[in-house]
């Protein structure tokens, strides 16, 4: 880097000083019609312009090339430093699948709770979601004709999702939920029985408003 600084300094300061001196010295010569040299190194004889010395041109190009290479090295070091900082800070978050798994399962479980709540309102039959630490299933009371037997305490009719499959699922490896138990929604969509209204899934939580059955993931 000291060599770069010297190259840059040599490519800027002397050239400015020399150009200033040439301009100051050559002005009387130009006015007198005598041979003189302009700031770019070209020689003038009256109205004629002589090409600059090839050696001077090569020297100027060499200094400009050294300066450009030095600036490029500085920029490269800065970019590499920034990338290193970003990799150290953001890398662990990208490779930690636990956080993504928690969020994904929280969304999935919240969707199942909402489906059970809506099914209870639409069908006129209470719906229950049974939750363990790693699985869940949604069911309604025993069917009776076009409805259900509301007097029965058995919830054996699988609740189906929009694709026609039973609403159930299993937590990803290493993901657990608490508290566990049965979450029962009545025909008005209210949560009338449950082990709690807040479910914890790692750093995520699911909140159920008992009076309305509203489900929210946080």
C-alpha positions in Angstrom: 0.0 0.0 0.0 2.9 2.6 0.6 4.0 1.9 -3.0 0.4 2.6 -4.1 0.3 5.9 -2.2 3.6 6.9 -3.7 2.4 6.0 -7.2 -0.8 8.0 -6.7 1.1 11.0 -5.2 3.6 10.8 -8.0 0.9 10.7 -10.6 -1.0 13.7 -9.3 1.0 16.4 -7.4 4.1 16.8 -9.7 2.0 16.8 -12.8 -0.2 19.6 -11.4 2.8 21.6 -10.4 4.5 21.1 -13.7 1.4 22.0 -15.6 1.1 25.2 -13.5 4.7 26.1 -14.1 4.4 25.4 -17.9 1.3 27.5 -18.1 3.1 30.4 -16.2 6.3 30.1 -18.1 4.9 29.4 -21.6 2.4 32.2 -21.7 4.9 35.0 -22.6 6.6 32.7 -25.1 3.2 32.0 -26.8 2.4 35.7 -26.9 5.8 36.5 -28.4 5.4 33.8 -31.1 8.3 31.8 -29.8 8.3 28.0 -29.5 6.5 26.9 -26.3 5.0 23.8 -24.7 1.4 23.5 -23.4 0.1 21.7 -20.3 -0.3 18.4 -22.2 3.4 18.4 -23.3 2.7 19.4 -26.9 5.2 21.9 -28.5 3.9 24.9 -30.4 5.6 26.9 -33.1 3.3 29.7 -33.9 0.1 28.1 -35.1 1.7 24.7 -35.6 1.5 22.0 -33.0 4.3 19.4 -32.5 3.5 16.0 -31.2 4.7 15.4 -27.5 7.8 13.4 -26.8 6.9 9.7 -26.9 9.0 9.2 -23.8 6.9 11.7 -21.8 3.7 10.0 -23.0 4.9 6.6 -21.9 5.9 7.9 -18.5 2.5 9.6 -18.0 0.7 6.4 -19.1 2.8 4.3 -16.7 2.0 6.6 -13.7 -1.8 6.5 -14.6 -1.7 2.7 -14.8 0.0 2.4 -11.4 -2.6 4.7 -9.9 -5.5 2.7 -11.3 -4.1 -0.6 -10.1 -3.6 0.8 -6.6 -7.2 2.1 -6.4 -8.4 -1.3 -7.6 -6.6 -3.1 -4.8 -8.0 -0.8 -2.2 -11.6 -1.4 -3.4 -11.0 -5.2 -3.5 -9.9 -5.2 0.1 -13.0 -3.2 1.2 -15.4 -5.5 -0.7 -13.8 -8.6 0.8 -14.0 -7.1 4.3 -17.7 -6.3 3.9 -18.4 -9.8 2.6 -16.6 -11.3 5.6 -18.7 -9.3 8.0 -21.9 -10.3 6.3 -21.0 -14.0 6.3 -20.1 -14.0 10.0 -23.4 -12.3 11.0 -25.9 -13.8 8.6 -24.4 -17.2 7.9 -25.6 -18.9 11.1 -29.2 -17.7 10.5 -29.3 -19.2 7.0 -28.0 -22.6 8.1 -30.1 -22.8 11.3 -33.2 -24.8 10.0 -34.7 -24.9 13.5 -36.0 -21.4 13.2 -37.7 -22.0 9.9 -39.1 -25.3 11.1 -40.7 -23.7 14.1 -42.3 -21.0 12.0 -43.5 -23.5 9.4 -45.1 -25.8 12.0 -46.7 -22.9 13.9 -48.4 -21.7 10.7 -49.5 -25.3 9.9 -51.0 -25.8 13.3 -52.7 -22.4 13.3 -54.3 -23.3 10.0 -55.6 -26.5 11.4 -57.1 -24.7 14.4 -58.8 -22.2 12.1 -60.2 -25.0 9.9 -61.7 -26.7 13.0 -63.3 -23.5 14.2 -64.8 -22.8 10.7 -66.1 -26.3 10.3 -67.9 -26.1 13.6 -69.7 -22.9 12.5 -70.5 -24.1 9.0 -71.6 -27.7 9.8 -73.4 -26.9 13.0 -71.4 -29.6 14.7 -68.7 -29.0 17.3 -65.1 -29.7 16.2 -62.1 -30.7 18.2 -58.4 -30.6 17.5 -56.4 -33.0 19.6 -52.8 -32.0 20.1 -49.8 -33.9 21.4 -46.3 -32.7 21.7 -45.5 -33.7 18.1 -48.8 -34.5 16.3 -52.3 -33.1 15.8 -55.7 -34.4 14.4 -59.0 -32.7 13.9 -62.4 -34.5 14.3 -66.1 -33.9 14.8 -68.8 -35.7 16.6 -70.3 -39.0 15.4 -72.3 -38.4 12.2 -76.1 -38.7 12.5 -78.0 -38.4 9.2 -76.9 -35.2 7.5 -75.5 -33.8 10.7 -74.0 -35.1 13.9 -75.1 -36.6 17.2 -74.6 -33.6 19.5 -75.4 -35.8 22.5 -72.4 -38.0 21.8 -69.1 -37.3 23.5 -67.2 -39.3 20.8 -65.4 -37.3 18.2 -64.6 -40.0 15.6 -65.5 -38.3 12.3 -62.3 -37.0 10.7 -62.4 -33.4 9.7 -61.5 -32.9 6.1 -59.5 -30.1 4.6 -60.1 -28.3 1.3 -58.3 -31.0 -0.7 -60.5 -33.7 0.8 -57.7 -35.2 3.1 -58.0 -35.5 6.8 -56.6 -32.5 8.8 -53.7 -34.0 10.7 -50.0 -33.5 10.9 -46.6 -34.3 12.5 -44.1 -31.8 13.8 -40.7 -31.6 12.2 -37.8 -33.4 14.0 -36.8 -31.6 17.2 -40.0 -29.4 17.3 -42.4 -29.7 20.2 -45.6 -27.9 21.3 -47.0 -27.1 24.7 -49.5 -27.3 26.2 -51.1 -30.4 24.8 -54.7 -31.6 24.9 -58.0 -31.1 23.1 -59.2 -27.7 21.7 -63.0 -27.8 21.3 -64.9 -25.2 19.3 -68.7 -24.9 19.5 -71.2 -24.2 16.7 -70.7 -20.5 17.2 -66.9 -20.8 16.7 -66.0 -20.2 20.3 -63.3 -22.1 22.1 -65.2 -23.7 24.9 -62.6 -26.2 26.2 -58.8 -26.3 26.0 -55.7 -26.7 28.1 -54.8 -23.1 27.4 -55.2 -20.3 24.9 -51.5 -19.8 24.1 -49.5 -22.5 22.4 -45.7 -22.3 22.5 -43.6 -23.7 19.6 -39.9 -22.8 20.2 -39.7 -19.1 19.8 -43.2 -18.9 18.2 -46.6 -18.7 19.9 -50.2 -19.3 18.8 -52.8 -17.3 20.6 -56.5 -18.2 20.5 -59.2 -15.7 21.6 -61.7 -17.9 23.4 -64.7 -15.7 23.0 -64.4 -15.6 19.1 -62.1 -18.5 18.2 -59.7 -16.1 16.5 -56.3 -17.7 16.0 -53.1 -15.6 15.6 -49.4 -16.6 15.1 -46.7 -14.5 16.7 
